[in-house]
Amino acid sequence: MHKSETGLRSTIDRIEILKVIAHPMRIKILKELATGVKCVSDFEEFLDISQPNVSQHLSLLRRYGIIDYYIDGRLRCYFLRDPMVPDLIEILKKEYPEDLPAPACCPITKKGKYPGERRN
């Protein structure tokens, strides 16, 4: 991940982040971290996967700068770093009642008809 001089991620970097987080377990991890700091043992309680598997997911998220951790005694406590993640989590929670409406015709030629069923 590269940040520009202003500290902002490029579109390519954001796409890479989307690829990295696009896994059910990583989404669960990020949802939990959006509520606050968590230790590895916390993740084992709500994820039904082994500790080494949890560690692999955390390591990948950390490698991309999405999360980080601090050490408190023998515990590694993880937290979110990427400010885009809480927004993405909120979008994933959102319910959409229906698809966007199809156009009546081509906006350029003003010809053609949508072959599907028209909704009002």
Secondary structure, DSSP 4 states (H G I P E B T S, - for coil): --B-TTSPBPHHHHHHHHHHH-SHHHHHHHHHHTTS-EEHHHHHHHS-S-HHHHHHHHHHHHHTTSEEEEEETTEEEEEE--THHHHHHHHHH----SPPPPPSS-TTTS-----S----
